[in-house]
Amino acid sequence: MKVEFAPINIPLARRIQTAAVIQWLFSFLLLAQCCWGVFIILLLGNYWFLPVLYALWLYLDWETPQTGGRRSKWVRNWTIWKYFTDYFPIHLIKTSDLDPSQNYLFGFHPHGILVAGAFGNFCTEYTGFKELFPGLTPYLHILPFWFGCPFFRDYALSTGVVSASKKSVSHVLNNDRGGNVAVIVIGGAEESLDAHPGSLTLNILKRRGFIKMALKYGAHLVPVFSFGENELFKQVANPKGSWLRTLQERLRKMVGFTLPLFHARGIFQYSFGLMPYRKPIHTVVGKPITVQQNLNPTLEEIEQLHQTYLRVLSKLFEDHKEKYGIPDHESLIFK
């Protein structure tokens, strides 16, 4: 295989962008394990009292990821996130005004491999969310197990992420003053296994929990489609029925998540590695679907709103696909 090396005279800004993405990849893939390692080393050494004190803090702080989190304006404004969003780059596109006196549930699609668009748009301040949607505060919901990791949980919480548990979503949406946005990646880890370049498959037909939550709290539903999310990495072929797909799905059922075998480019060359490709991400926020509060919705009411959501999501995609390089004959595939 011929290796295509990066030129030597790359502008400094692009080098910093690459470093920012390396930091993000490390945080996503290895930081939690490193934090556990530090915790255990301290526990077995002379400074054993530090992890003991932290464990006490963890016990007292256990509910924070389910009660709105603990975001840090300082962390969300780190300059490194500007370089991170500029690497691809990531763009946030508004199609409709959103009333800050209401609460909203954003359904984010697709998951992609590492959900770069969701992180860049809703966990940093460098794609203009605050300016586009004044008065709204986004909360990106992620798998609860991340918050059991010492030290890492505090770093994650500082970016504005919260647990994806029902209790956490309820807390975000149950705000009488409005202004809260629960951002849920609807397809979840299962959808990441279909995140191949060009893929338009969304795992949504059996996902109705978010519909029920929107009805229960009267939160307006907003479909969000992130064009380019699936173009950042290539993935080892894993068709349904293959040994690899079977193994990945078993892992997901056992521990709640799975990791696709992905690859893209390297740091100093473009032929192989784990760095994402420099492909633009355009995250389009659709028009809200008005939802009337219904504390005890019937299955028929849930299904009706679910079908409405699918229609609005499809229209959002069809209205913008040509602008972002999707061929006219391509459409979303729901499964």
C-alpha positions in Angstrom: 0.0 0.0 0.0 1.4 3.4 -1.0 1.5 5.8 1.9 0.6 9.4 1.2 2.5 11.6 3.6 1.4 15.1 4.7 3.4 18.0 3.3 5.9 19.6 5.6 4.8 23.2 5.1 1.4 22.9 6.7 0.1 26.1 8.3 0.4 26.2 12.1 -3.3 26.6 12.6 -4.0 23.2 10.8 -1.3 21.6 13.0 -3.1 22.9 16.1 -6.4 21.6 14.7 -4.9 18.2 14.4 -3.6 18.3 18.0 -7.0 19.3 19.2 -8.6 16.3 17.5 -5.9 14.0 18.9 -6.8 15.3 22.4 -10.5 14.6 21.7 -9.8 11.1 20.4 -7.7 10.4 23.4 -10.4 11.6 25.8 -13.0 9.5 24.0 -11.0 6.3 23.7 -8.4 6.2 26.4 -8.8 8.8 29.1 -11.4 6.8 31.2 -9.0 3.9 31.3 -6.1 6.1 32.3 -8.2 7.7 35.0 -9.0 4.3 36.4 -5.3 3.4 36.3 -4.3 6.6 38.3 -7.1 5.9 40.8 -5.8 2.3 41.4 -2.1 3.3 41.6 -2.9 6.0 44.1 -5.1 3.6 46.1 -2.2 1.0 46.3 0.4 3.6 47.1 1.3 6.0 49.9 -1.4 8.5 48.8 -4.2 6.0 49.3 -6.2 8.6 51.2 -6.7 10.7 48.0 -8.8 8.1 46.2 -10.6 7.3 49.5 -11.6 10.9 49.8 -12.5 11.0 46.1 -14.7 7.9 46.6 -16.5 9.7 49.4 -17.0 12.7 47.1 -18.2 10.3 44.3 -20.8 8.9 46.7 -22.1 12.3 47.7 -22.1 13.5 44.1 -23.5 10.4 42.5 -26.8 11.9 41.4 -25.3 15.0 39.7 -25.3 13.4 36.2 -29.0 12.8 36.6 -29.9 16.2 38.0 -28.6 18.6 35.3 -24.9 17.9 35.6 -22.2 20.5 36.4 -21.2 22.3 33.3 -18.2 24.7 33.3 -18.4 27.8 31.1 -14.6 27.9 31.2 -14.1 24.4 29.9 -16.7 24.8 27.2 -14.9 27.9 26.0 -11.4 26.3 25.9 -9.6 27.5 22.8 -8.8 23.9 21.9 -12.5 23.4 21.0 -12.3 26.2 18.4 -9.5 24.3 16.7 -11.4 21.0 17.1 -14.5 22.4 15.4 -12.4 24.1 12.7 -10.6 20.8 11.8 -13.6 19.3 10.0 -15.1 22.0 10.1 -18.4 21.7 12.1 -21.3 24.0 11.2 -24.6 24.4 13.0 -27.6 25.5 10.8 -30.8 26.9 12.1 -34.1 26.5 10.1 -36.5 28.0 12.6 -36.7 30.1 15.7 -37.2 28.3 19.0 -39.1 29.9 21.8 -36.9 30.0 25.0 -40.0 29.7 27.2 -40.4 26.1 26.0 -38.4 22.9 26.6 -37.2 20.9 23.6 -36.1 17.4 22.9 -33.6 17.3 20.0 -33.4 14.0 18.2 -29.9 13.8 16.8 -29.2 11.7 13.7 -27.1 9.8 12.7 -24.9 8.5 15.5 -21.8 8.1 13.3 -18.7 6.5 14.9 -17.9 9.0 17.7 -20.7 11.6 17.5 -18.3 14.4 16.6 -21.1 16.7 15.5 -23.1 16.4 18.6 -20.1 17.1 20.8 -18.9 20.0 18.8 -22.3 21.7 18.6 -23.7 21.0 22.1 -20.6 20.7 24.3 -18.5 23.6 23.1 -19.3 27.3 22.5 -17.7 27.5 19.0 -20.4 26.7 16.5 -22.8 29.4 17.6 -25.6 27.6 19.5 -26.0 30.4 22.0 -26.3 33.0 19.3 -28.6 31.0 17.1 -30.9 29.9 19.9 -30.7 32.5 22.6 -32.2 31.5 26.0 -31.7 27.8 25.4 -29.3 25.5 27.2 -28.4 22.2 25.5 -27.8 19.0 27.5 -26.2 16.1 25.6 -27.2 12.8 27.1 -24.7 10.0 27.1 -24.5 6.4 28.4 -24.7 6.4 32.3 -21.7 4.1 32.7 -19.3 6.9 31.9 -20.2 8.6 35.1 -18.9 5.8 37.2 -15.3 6.4 36.1 -13.3 8.4 38.7 -11.9 11.8 37.5 -13.2 11.3 34.0 -16.8 11.9 35.0 -15.9 15.3 36.3 -14.2 16.3 33.1 -17.1 15.0 31.1 -19.6 16.8 33.3 -17.8 20.1 32.8 -18.5 20.0 29.0 -22.3 19.9 29.7 -23.0 16.2 29.1 -25.5 14.4 31.4 -26.7 10.8 31.8 -29.1 9.3 29.3 -31.2 7.7 32.0 -34.9 8.3 32.2 -34.4 10.3 35.4 -31.9 12.6 33.8 -34.0 13.3 30.7 -37.0 13.9 33.0 -35.0 16.4 35.1 -33.9 18.4 32.0 -37.4 18.5 30.5 -39.3 19.2 33.7 -38.3 22.8 33.9 -41.3 25.1 34.4 -39.4 28.2 33.1 -38.5 26.5 29.8 -35.2 27.0 28.0 -33.8 23.4 28.4 -32.9 21.2 25.4 -32.4 17.5 25.9 -30.2 16.3 23.1 -30.5 12.5 22.5 -28.7 10.5 19.9 -31.7 8.4 19.0 -29.9 5.5 17.2 -27.5 4.9 20.0 -24.5 2.5 19.9 -26.4 0.1 17.7 -26.6 2.6 14.9 -22.8 3.2 15.0 -22.4 -0.3 13.5 -24.0 1.0 10.3 -21.9 4.2 10.2 -20.2 3.6 6.9 -19.4 6.4 4.4 -22.5 7.0 2.4 -24.8 5.2 4.8 -28.2 6.7 5.4 -29.6 4.0 7.7 -31.1 5.2 10.9 -32.1 2.9 13.8 -35.3 4.5 14.8 -38.4 2.4 14.1 -38.3 0.7 17.5 -37.2 3.8 19.4 -40.2 5.3 21.1 -38.9 6.1 24.5 -38.0 9.7 23.5 -41.5 10.1 22.1 -43.1 9.1 25.4 -40.8 11.5 27.3 -41.7 14.4 25.0 -45.4 13.7 25.5 -45.1 13.3 29.3 -43.4 16.7 29.7 -44.9 18.5 26.8 -41.4 19.1 25.3 -41.5 20.1 21.6 -39.7 17.6 19.4 -37.0 18.9 17.0 -35.3 16.5 14.5 -31.6 17.3 13.9 -29.7 15.8 11.0 -25.9 16.0 10.9 -24.8 15.8 7.3 -21.3 14.4 7.0 -21.3 12.5 10.3 -20.8 9.1 8.6 -18.0 10.4 6.3 -15.4 10.9 9.0 -14.2 7.3 9.3 -14.2 4.1 7.4 -15.3 0.9 9.2 -14.3 -2.7 8.7 -17.1 -4.4 6.8 -19.6 -5.9 9.2 -22.7 -6.9 7.3 -25.6 -8.5 9.2 -24.9 -12.1 9.9 -21.1 -11.8 9.8 -19.1 -13.0 12.7 -17.8 -9.5 13.4 -21.4 -8.0 13.5 -22.6 -10.9 15.7 -19.7 -10.3 18.1 -20.3 -6.5 18.2 -24.0 -7.0 18.9 -23.4 -9.5 21.7 -20.9 -7.0 23.3 -23.5 -4.2 23.0 -26.2 -6.4 24.7 -23.7 -7.4 27.5 -22.3 -4.0 28.4 -24.6 -1.5 26.8 -22.2 -0.2 24.1 -20.0 -1.4 21.3 -17.1 0.1 19.4 -16.9 -0.3 15.6 -13.6 -1.2 14.1 -12.9 2.1 12.4 -10.0 3.7 10.7 -9.3 6.8 8.6 -6.0 8.8 8.3 -2.9 9.3 10.4 -1.3 12.3 12.0 1.6 12.7 9.5 0.1 10.7 6.6 -3.2 10.3 4.9 -3.3 6.6 4.3 -4.1 4.9 7.6 -4.7 5.7 11.2 -7.5 6.6 13.7 -7.7 10.4 12.9 -11.0 11.4 11.3 -10.9 12.7 7.8 -11.2 16.4 7.3 -14.8 16.3 6.1 -17.3 19.1 6.8 -20.2 18.4 9.2 -23.4 20.4 8.7 -25.7 19.9 11.6 -29.2 21.1 10.6 -31.7 21.8 13.3 -35.2 21.3 12.0 -38.5 23.0 12.8 -40.2 22.0 16.1 -43.1 19.6 16.3 -45.5 21.0 18.9 -46.3 18.5 21.6 -49.1 18.9 24.1 -48.4 17.5 27.5 -49.9 14.1 28.2 -49.0 12.4 31.4 -50.3 9.0 30.4 -50.2 8.7 26.6 -51.7 5.6 25.0 -49.8 3.4 22.6 -51.8 4.9 19.7 -50.8 8.4 20.7 -47.2 7.5 21.0 -47.3 5.8 17.6 -49.0 8.8 16.0 -46.4 11.2 17.2 -43.6 8.8 16.2 -44.9 8.7 12.7 -45.2 12.5 12.6 -41.6 12.7 13.8 -40.4 10.3 11.0 -42.2 12.4 8.4 -40.7 15.7 9.6 -37.2 14.1 9.9 -37.5 12.8 6.3 -38.6 16.2 5.0 -35.7 17.9 6.8 -33.3 15.5 5.1 -34.9 15.9 1.7 -35.0 19.7 1.9 -31.2 19.9 2.6 -29.6 16.8 1.0 -28.7 18.4 -2.3 -27.0 21.3 -0.6 -24.7 18.9 1.3 -23.8 16.6 -1.5 -26.3 13.8 -1.2 -27.5 12.5 -4.6 -31.1 13.2 -5.4 -32.1 9.5 -5.6 -30.8 8.8 -2.1 -33.2 8.8 0.9 -33.1 7.9 4.5 -33.6 4.2 5.4 -35.4 3.6 8.7 -35.0 0.3 10.5 
